[in-house]
């Protein structure tokens, strides 16, 4: 799970050719279960659904999925009806897509029908979706609150998906069947760059929990090792949002029970003091690099039982690339030097002035060719 696109360059290494798959985190709305889509909407809108909205969400989602799943000739008819009913000419002009924008339009149609007591509209929707709705004016007002959550979620999701896809380079969309991510001898990089930390936590908890469940029920034959870069975003000490709480719970469960089912966890963080102690205490081996922050140093002394005081005192003075190895994967603590990586991520930083000069030259060349 790669929050910044730092690991995408692994696919270009000669000795890893054919083993590394890159995925950008596209969220196929109507290929996902209703409860998962609800999590995403709540995460992106920063609000949980109210009781009435939550009670009807699954039926509304199922109806919207049925509405947009029609074959082309019939879908065109439905699109024209929705465009006319909402007085939105863009729907007829550009069509509807199976995304959160359409889901918002479908909810808007239900709200409008409820406010106008339009039984004909409800009957038409029932004919196409096999779902019966008959909301009163009061209920339509309650349902309108769902629309105010879906609209901003749709806008945020489209923007973030675009950024993620650009940073991911030559990558495939995240598969609906998460088991595809796990192959013998394979590495799957899920690029989460472009998304907010809250939505990154949502995507992580969805994918990780499904892989863990697949190992528990036996549908995934291979053991799997989950690597969490910026792990304090997925296994933090404190949760500020519902999405972060789910991610922490997922990490904690895998840390405590994963080894029984062949699911391992690697936590990578520059701020260990921000990690959940329960999750971190289940780690049996450590690679500790330079650490200047006193809070992080004290946390290491407190949590890492295999690190003694003399070794902890070395941490502020370690050079770039130096690391202290400790734990079950080594007989006694050892200081090592790690070689520079062969790969480059998609977001390796370039000097800002170098970028400026290059852009100026390219602009001048474009102007010459244009003239």
LINKAHU-V180270 format. One record per residue. N is the residue number from 1. RES is the residue in one letter. SS is DSSP state (@ for helix, = for strand, . for the rest). PSI is psi in degrees with one decimal (NA if undefined). D_LAST is the distance of its C-alpha to the last C-alpha in Angstrom with 1 decimal. Layout:
# LINKAHU-V180270
<<N	RES	SS	PSI	D_LAST> <N	RES	SS	PSI	D_LAST>>
This chain:
# LINKAHU-V180270
<<1	X	.	111.1	47.1> <2	X	=	99.4	43.9> <3	X	.	-19.6	42.8> <4	X	.	0.5	39.7> <5	X	.	22.2	38.5> <6	X	.	-20.7	40.1> <7	X	.	-0.9	41.8> <8	X	@	-27.3	39.2> <9	X	@	-13.3	38.6> <10	X	@	-30.8	42.1> <11	X	@	-17.9	41.0> <12	X	@	-5.8	38.9> <13	X	.	137.2	42.0> <14	X	@	-42.6	43.4> <15	X	@	-3.0	47.0> <16	X	@	8.0	46.3> <17	X	.	131.1	44.3> <18	X	.	-7.0	45.5> <19	X	.	-20.1	47.5> <20	X	=	125.0	45.0> <21	X	=	134.8	43.7> <22	X	=	138.4	41.2> <23	X	=	133.3	41.5> <24	X	=	149.8	39.5> <25	X	.	64.5	41.8> <26	X	.	139.1	41.0> <27	X	.	100.8	43.9> <28	X	.	96.2	44.9> <29	X	@	-54.4	46.8> <30	X	@	5.5	49.0> <31	X	@	-2.6	49.8> <32	X	.	154.2	51.4> <33	X	.	154.7	54.9> <34	X	@	-41.3	55.2> <35	X	@	-31.2	56.6> <36	X	@	-40.6	53.6> <37	X	@	-38.4	51.2> <38	X	@	-42.1	53.3> <39	X	@	-42.8	53.0> <40	X	@	-44.2	49.2> <41	X	@	-44.5	49.2> <42	X	@	-38.8	51.6> <43	X	@	-46.9	49.7> <44	X	@	-28.3	46.3> <45	X	@	-11.9	47.8> <46	X	.	19.2	50.2> <47	X	.	137.6	53.1> <48	X	.	151.1	55.9> <49	X	.	144.3	56.8> <50	X	.	167.8	59.7> <51	X	@	-50.0	62.9> <52	X	@	-41.6	62.4> <53	X	@	-43.0	58.8> <54	X	@	-38.9	59.9> <55	X	@	-32.4	62.9> <56	X	@	-1.1	60.8> <57	X	@	-46.4	57.6> <58	X	@	-43.4	58.6> <59	X	@	-41.0	59.6> <60	X	@	-41.3	56.4> <61	X	@	-43.7	54.3> <62	X	@	-39.6	56.2> <63	X	@	-41.8	55.8> <64	X	@	-40.3	52.0> <65	X	@	-43.8	51.8> <66	X	@	-38.0	53.9> <67	X	@	-45.5	51.8> <68	X	@	-6.0	48.5> <69	X	.	5.2	50.0> <70	X	.	151.0	50.7> <71	X	.	163.6	49.2> <72	X	@	-52.5	46.2> <73	X	@	-42.8	48.0> <74	X	@	-35.4	50.3> <75	X	@	-36.9	47.6> <76	X	@	-39.0	45.6> <77	X	@	-44.0	48.8> <78	X	@	-39.4	49.4> <79	X	@	-43.5	45.8> <80	X	@	-41.7	46.2> <81	X	@	-47.0	49.5> <82	X	@	-40.4	48.1> <83	X	@	-44.8	45.1> <84	X	@	-40.5	47.5> <85	X	@	-38.8	50.1> <86	X	@	-3.1	47.7> <87	X	.	46.7	45.7> <88	X	.	96.3	42.5> <89	X	@	-22.0	40.2> <90	X	@	-30.5	37.8> <91	X	@	-43.4	40.5> <92	X	@	-33.9	40.7> <93	X	@	-45.7	36.9> <94	X	@	-12.0	36.1> <95	X	.	177.2	39.6> <96	X	.	146.0	41.6> <97	X	.	153.3	41.3> <98	X	.	70.1	44.2> <99	X	.	-176.1	43.1> <100	X	@	-26.1	44.3> <101	X	@	-46.6	42.3> <102	X	@	-40.7	44.4> <103	X	@	-40.4	47.5> <104	X	@	-41.0	46.9> <105	X	@	-39.3	46.5> <106	X	@	-42.9	49.8> <107	X	@	-40.4	51.6> <108	X	@	-37.8	50.4> <109	X	@	-41.0	51.9> <110	X	@	-40.4	55.2> <111	X	@	-45.8	55.1> <112	X	@	-41.6	54.5> <113	X	@	-39.0	57.3> <114	X	@	-42.8	59.7> <115	X	@	-32.7	59.0> <116	X	.	2.8	59.6> <117	X	.	45.1	62.5> <118	X	.	87.3	60.7> <119	X	@	-28.7	62.9> <120	X	@	-39.6	61.1> <121	X	@	-42.4	57.9> <122	X	@	-40.4	60.0> <123	X	@	-37.4	61.6> <124	X	@	-43.1	58.3> <125	X	@	-39.9	57.0> <126	X	@	-39.8	60.4> <127	X	@	-37.9	60.2> <128	X	@	-27.0	56.8> <129	X	@	-12.0	57.5> <130	X	.	27.7	61.3> <131	X	.	127.1	61.3> <132	X	.	124.4	63.3> <133	X	.	146.7	62.2> <134	X	.	75.5	63.8> <135	X	.	139.9	62.7> <136	X	.	173.9	64.3> <137	X	@	-42.6	62.5> <138	X	@	-44.5	63.5> <139	X	@	-35.8	62.4> <140	X	@	-38.0	59.0> <141	X	@	-39.9	58.5> <142	X	@	-41.4	59.3> <143	X	@	-27.1	57.0> <144	X	@	-26.3	54.1> <145	X	@	-30.8	54.2> <146	X	@	-38.3	53.1> <147	X	@	-38.9	50.1> <148	X	@	-14.5	49.1> <149	X	@	-37.7	49.2> <150	X	@	-40.8	47.4> <151	X	@	-54.7	44.3> <152	X	@	-31.1	43.2> <153	X	@	-40.8	44.2> <154	X	@	-44.3	41.9> <155	X	@	-45.2	38.9> <156	X	@	-40.2	39.6> <157	X	@	-43.4	40.2> <158	X	@	-42.8	36.9> <159	X	@	-45.9	34.9> <160	X	@	-37.4	37.0> <161	X	@	-38.7	36.8> <162	X	@	-43.5	33.0> <163	X	@	-44.4	33.0> <164	X	@	-42.0	35.8> <165	X	@	-38.8	34.2> <166	X	@	-42.9	31.0> <167	X	@	-32.0	33.1> <168	X	@	-19.4	35.4> <169	X	.	-134.9	32.9> <170	X	.	86.0	34.5> <171	X	.	156.7	37.4> <172	X	=	156.7	39.7> <173	X	=	149.7	40.9> <174	X	.	123.6	44.3> <175	X	.	146.4	47.0> <176	X	.	-37.7	49.5> <177	X	.	98.9	52.2> <178	X	@	-20.9	52.1> <179	X	@	-21.7	54.4> <180	X	@	-24.7	51.5> <181	X	@	-22.1	50.3> <182	X	.	113.9	53.3> <183	X	.	152.4	53.5> <184	X	.	121.1	55.8> <185	X	.	10.6	54.1> <186	X	.	157.4	50.9> <187	X	=	126.3	48.8> <188	X	=	123.5	47.1> <189	X	=	115.0	44.5> <190	X	=	105.1	44.2> <191	X	=	117.6	41.1> <192	X	.	6.1	41.7> <193	X	.	142.5	38.7> <194	X	.	-20.6	37.1> <195	X	.	154.1	40.4> <196	X	.	157.1	42.7> <197	X	@	-32.7	45.7> <198	X	@	-42.7	47.9> <199	X	@	-32.0	46.2> <200	X	@	-42.7	46.1> <201	X	@	-38.3	49.8> <202	X	@	-48.7	50.2> <203	X	@	-42.1	48.4> <204	X	@	-49.2	50.4> <205	X	@	-35.5	53.7> <206	X	@	-50.5	53.1> <207	X	@	-48.0	52.2> <208	X	@	-41.9	54.7> <209	X	@	-35.2	57.6> <210	X	@	-40.6	57.0> <211	X	@	-40.4	57.0> <212	X	@	-44.6	60.1> <213	X	@	-36.4	61.8> <214	X	@	-33.7	61.0> <215	X	@	-37.2	62.8> <216	X	@	-44.4	65.7> <217	X	.	-1.2	66.2> <218	X	.	4.2	65.6> <219	X	.	-13.7	62.7> <220	X	.	111.2	60.5> <221	X	.	-24.4	62.2> <222	X	.	141.0	60.3> <223	X	.	158.0	60.7> <224	X	=	142.7	57.5> <225	X	=	119.3	56.3> <226	X	=	125.0	54.1> <227	X	=	119.6	52.0> <228	X	=	102.6	51.0> <229	X	=	145.6	48.3> <230	X	.	51.7	48.5> <231	X	@	-21.4	51.9> <232	X	@	-14.4	52.9> <233	X	@	-16.6	50.6> <234	X	.	-18.5	52.7> <235	X	.	51.2	56.1> <236	X	=	164.0	56.2> <237	X	.	-29.7	59.3> <238	X	.	146.3	58.7> <239	X	.	128.8	57.0> <240	X	.	-14.6	55.2> <241	X	.	167.3	54.4> <242	X	@	-39.6	55.9> <243	X	@	-43.0	53.3> <244	X	@	-37.6	54.0> <245	X	@	-41.1	57.7> <246	X	@	-41.8	57.3> <247	X	@	-43.3	55.3> <248	X	@	-43.0	58.0> <249	X	@	-41.4	60.7> <250	X	@	-47.5	59.1> <251	X	@	-42.0	58.6> <252	X	@	-42.2	62.2> <253	X	@	-43.9	63.7> <254	X	@	-40.2	61.9> <255	X	@	-38.2	62.9> <256	X	@	-34.9	66.5> <257	X	@	-9.8	67.0> <258	X	@	-38.6	64.2> <259	X	@	-25.9	66.0> <260	X	@	-25.7	68.7> <261	X	@	13.2	66.2> <262	X	.	35.0	63.9> <263	X	=	114.6	61.1> <264	X	=	167.0	60.0> <265	X	=	129.5	57.9> <266	X	=	123.8	55.8> <267	X	=	124.6	54.9> <268	X	=	120.7	52.1> <269	X	.	141.0	51.8> <270	X	.	-7.0	51.1> <271	X	.	74.6	53.4> <272	X	@	-26.3	56.7> <273	X	@	-14.4	58.5> <274	X	@	3.7	56.5> <275	X	=	153.4	57.7> <276	X	.	125.8	60.6> <277	X	@	-39.8	63.7> <278	X	@	-45.4	65.3> <279	X	@	-46.2	62.4> <280	X	@	-34.0	62.0> <281	X	@	-19.8	65.7> <282	X	.	-12.8	65.6> <283	X	.	134.2	63.3> <284	X	.	-5.8	65.4> <285	X	=	151.4	63.1> <286	X	=	140.9	60.7> <287	X	=	107.6	57.8> <288	X	=	122.0	57.6> <289	X	=	-172.2	54.9> <290	X	.	132.9	54.5> <291	X	.	111.1	55.6> <292	X	.	-34.6	55.7> <293	X	.	122.4	56.3> <294	X	@	-36.4	60.1> <295	X	@	-39.7	60.2> <296	X	@	-40.2	58.8> <297	X	@	-45.0	61.2> <298	X	@	-35.5	64.1> <299	X	@	-41.2	63.1> <300	X	@	-44.3	63.1> <301	X	@	-36.5	66.5> <302	X	@	-42.7	67.7> <303	X	@	-38.9	66.3> <304	X	.	97.4	66.1> <305	X	.	-25.1	69.7> <306	X	.	-7.4	69.0> <307	X	.	119.2	67.3> <308	X	.	172.0	69.9> <309	X	@	-42.5	69.6> <310	X	@	-39.4	68.9> <311	X	@	-38.6	66.0> <312	X	@	-33.3	64.6> <313	X	@	-19.7	64.7> <314	X	@	-22.7	62.4> <315	X	@	-41.2	59.5> <316	X	@	-20.6	57.9> <317	X	@	1.6	57.9> <318	X	.	144.0	56.3> <319	X	.	170.2	53.2> <320	X	.	127.5	49.9> <321	X	.	-9.8	50.8> <322	X	=	146.0	54.5> <323	X	=	151.5	56.6> <324	X	=	121.4	60.2> <325	X	=	132.3	61.4> <326	X	=	151.1	64.4> <327	X	=	-162.6	66.3> <328	X	.	-19.5	67.7> <329	X	.	5.2	65.2> <330	X	.	146.5	66.5> <331	X	.	-36.4	70.1> <332	X	.	155.9	69.5> <333	X	.	137.4	66.5> <334	X	=	138.8	64.2> <335	X	=	127.9	61.4> <336	X	=	164.0	58.5> <337	X	=	124.7	55.0> <338	X	.	131.0	52.3> <339	X	.	158.2	49.6> <340	X	.	147.0	45.9> <341	X	.	146.8	44.5> <342	X	.	-23.6	42.7> <343	X	.	160.8	40.5> <344	X	.	138.4	37.7> <345	X	.	171.9	37.3> <346	X	.	-12.8	34.2> <347	X	.	32.8	34.3> <348	X	.	129.6	34.9> <349	X	.	137.6	33.7> <350	X	.	148.0	30.9> <351	X	.	131.2	30.7> <352	X	@	-34.7	28.8> <353	X	@	-32.1	27.1> <354	X	@	-43.3	26.1> <355	X	@	-42.6	24.4> <356	X	@	-46.2	22.7> <357	X	@	-39.8	21.3> <358	X	@	-43.0	20.2> <359	X	@	-37.5	18.4> <360	X	@	-42.6	16.6> <361	X	@	-43.0	15.5> <362	X	@	-37.8	14.3> <363	X	@	-42.2	12.3> <364	X	@	-42.5	10.7> <365	X	@	-40.7	10.0> <366	X	@	-39.2	8.6> <367	X	@	-37.6	6.2> <368	X	@	-45.6	5.3> <369	X	@	-35.1	5.5> <370	X	@	-34.1	3.8> <371	X	.	NA	0.0>>
